[in-house]
Amino acid sequence: MKTETLHIRVKPEERERLQSIAGTRRLSVWCRKVLLNELAGGASIAEELLTLRRELSAIGNNLNQIARRLNTGEQVDIAALPLVIDDIKVRINRALRRVR
């Protein structure tokens, strides 16, 4: 049960900006989640971003291997590459929506 009150003062334009970011959620609910690290960041988003960073690093390594093979004249099948890139973009956008 919530029994404590927390007051903060903001400028009118700051309140408008906060409400804009909160969207359709009640501003108090959104602020509580942000302040308690349940919405905009926290450990869960940090872990997700770390996972994405590892995946991007692995993709970079794969691209370097492909470039190395192509430079030696070897044939390389890159047909699946656009699908992999699209999947990564979807995951990055999902993580970014959780941060905003």
C-alpha positions as CSV (number, residue, x, y, z in Angstrom):
1,M,0.0,0.0,0.0
2,K,1.3,3.4,-1.0
3,T,1.3,5.7,2.0
4,E,4.2,8.1,1.3
5,T,4.1,11.2,-0.9
6,L,7.0,12.6,-2.9
7,H,6.7,16.1,-4.3
8,I,8.9,17.6,-7.0
9,R,8.7,20.9,-8.7
10,V,9.1,21.2,-12.5
11,K,8.7,24.0,-15.0
12,P,5.5,23.8,-17.1
13,E,7.5,22.9,-20.2
14,E,9.2,20.1,-18.2
15,R,5.9,18.7,-17.1
16,E,4.6,18.8,-20.8
17,R,7.8,17.0,-21.9
18,L,7.4,14.3,-19.1
19,Q,3.7,13.8,-20.0
20,S,4.6,13.5,-23.7
21,I,7.2,10.8,-22.9
22,A,4.8,9.1,-20.5
23,G,2.2,8.9,-23.3
24,T,-1.2,7.6,-22.2
25,R,0.1,6.4,-18.8
26,R,-0.6,8.4,-15.7
27,L,2.3,10.7,-15.1
28,S,2.7,9.5,-11.4
29,V,2.8,5.9,-12.4
30,W,5.3,6.5,-15.2
31,C,7.5,8.6,-12.9
32,R,7.5,6.0,-10.2
33,K,8.5,3.3,-12.6
34,V,11.3,5.4,-14.0
35,L,12.6,6.4,-10.6
36,L,12.5,2.8,-9.4
37,N,14.5,1.7,-12.5
38,E,11.6,-0.5,-13.7
39,L,11.0,1.3,-17.0
40,A,13.7,3.4,-18.5
41,G,16.9,1.4,-18.1
42,G,18.0,-0.6,-15.1
43,A,19.7,-3.9,-15.0
44,S,17.3,-5.6,-17.6
45,I,18.0,-3.0,-20.3
46,A,21.7,-3.1,-19.5
47,E,21.8,-6.8,-19.9
48,E,19.9,-6.6,-23.2
49,L,22.2,-4.0,-24.6
50,L,25.2,-6.1,-23.5
51,T,23.7,-9.0,-25.4
52,L,23.1,-6.9,-28.5
53,R,26.7,-5.6,-28.2
54,R,28.1,-9.1,-28.2
55,E,25.9,-10.1,-31.2
56,L,27.0,-7.0,-33.1
57,S,30.6,-7.9,-32.3
58,A,30.1,-11.5,-33.6
59,I,28.5,-10.1,-36.8
60,G,31.5,-7.8,-37.2
61,N,33.8,-10.8,-36.9
62,N,31.7,-12.7,-39.5
63,L,31.8,-9.8,-41.9
64,N,35.6,-9.6,-41.5
65,Q,35.8,-13.3,-42.3
66,I,33.6,-12.8,-45.3
67,A,35.8,-9.9,-46.5
68,R,38.9,-12.0,-46.0
69,R,37.5,-14.8,-48.1
70,L,36.3,-12.5,-50.8
71,N,39.8,-10.8,-50.9
72,T,41.3,-14.3,-51.6
73,G,38.9,-14.9,-54.4
74,E,36.8,-17.5,-52.5
75,Q,33.1,-17.5,-53.2
76,V,30.9,-16.7,-50.2
77,D,27.1,-17.1,-49.8
78,I,25.7,-14.0,-48.3
79,A,22.1,-14.5,-49.2
80,A,21.0,-14.8,-45.5
81,L,22.7,-11.7,-44.4
82,P,19.8,-9.3,-45.0
83,L,17.6,-11.5,-42.8
84,V,20.1,-11.5,-40.0
85,I,20.5,-7.7,-40.2
86,D,16.7,-7.2,-40.1
87,D,16.4,-9.4,-37.0
88,I,19.1,-7.4,-35.3
89,K,17.3,-4.1,-36.2
90,V,14.1,-5.5,-34.7
91,R,15.9,-6.5,-31.5
92,I,17.6,-3.1,-31.2
93,N,14.4,-1.2,-31.8
94,R,12.6,-3.3,-29.1
95,A,15.4,-2.5,-26.6
96,L,15.3,1.2,-27.5
97,R,11.5,1.3,-27.0
98,R,12.0,-0.1,-23.5
99,V,14.5,2.7,-22.7
100,R,12.3,5.5,-24.0
